[in-house]
């Protein structure tokens, strides 16, 4: 299970606040991803990054922002513009910049908006 | 955009019986099809994958089949055991796009 970590495990946020979820990997992977998991909806891609200092929007990027200043780190900020942020967030990484490589997932962060 | 549909959403089978989960994809350029297993409270993990140049792949009790013409692929689990209980996700990718589109998941329960 080692190699990709997320923190915190649980996060509570008041409405109107921005929060940042951490994702770190020591697998030397080029590509990193953020997914949102809701019951019955599978894994939906928020943002992904193929290399440092570059990232692309996924299918549900509105209300989220990311940065990729280091290869090892891909933090996700959930802004106050995200209308329904309560969800389970999963970070993943893969070896190359091609989509046909195994993705390794972190343990996830459960975000609850109070 | 590319879409992956997965059925059924829930599946209950008797221990020892087989389970089949089916997925269809929309983009004919997709060439990589992984399956992930997520046990309760844990992270998804790859259990098997198949590429478009083969029609079937087996790994012990699990197998995946691919029909490119019909754009569908299936996961087959034989001789099911209690530890097979989990949520299973199919996915499809075009390889060079660096995106994997996931299905909505199937919750598999094994009855003793």
Contacts between the chains, C-beta under 8 A, distances in Angstrom:
chain1	res1	chain2	res2	distance
A	1	B	43	7.5
A	31	B	98	5.9
A	35	B	102	7.8
A	40	B	9	6.8
A	40	B	104	6.4
A	40	B	105	7.5
A	41	B	104	5.9
A	42	B	6	7.5
A	42	B	89	6.0
A	42	B	102	4.7
A	42	B	103	5.7
A	42	B	104	4.1
A	42	B	105	4.9
A	43	B	44	7.3
A	43	B	89	6.4
A	43	B	102	4.2
A	44	B	102	7.6
A	45	B	99	6.3
A	45	B	100	7.8
A	45	B	101	7.7
A	48	B	98	6.3
A	48	B	99	6.5
A	50	B	98	5.3
A	58	B	99	7.1
A	59	B	1	7.2
A	90	B	43	6.9
A	90	B	44	7.3
A	97	B	98	5.4
A	98	B	95	5.3
A	98	B	96	5.9
A	98	B	98	6.2
A	99	B	32	6.6
A	99	B	93	3.6
A	99	B	94	6.4
A	99	B	95	5.4
A	99	B	96	7.1
A	99	B	97	5.3
A	99	B	98	4.8
A	99	B	99	5.4
A	99	B	100	5.4
A	100	B	31	6.9
A	100	B	32	3.5
A	100	B	51	7.1
A	100	B	93	5.4
A	100	B	95	4.3
A	102	B	34	7.0
A	102	B	46	4.7
A	102	B	49	7.3
A	103	B	34	7.9
A	103	B	46	7.3
A	103	B	100	6.6
A	105	B	43	4.1
A	105	B	44	5.1
A	105	B	45	7.2
A	106	B	43	6.4
A	107	B	42	7.8
A	107	B	43	5.4
A	108	B	43	6.3
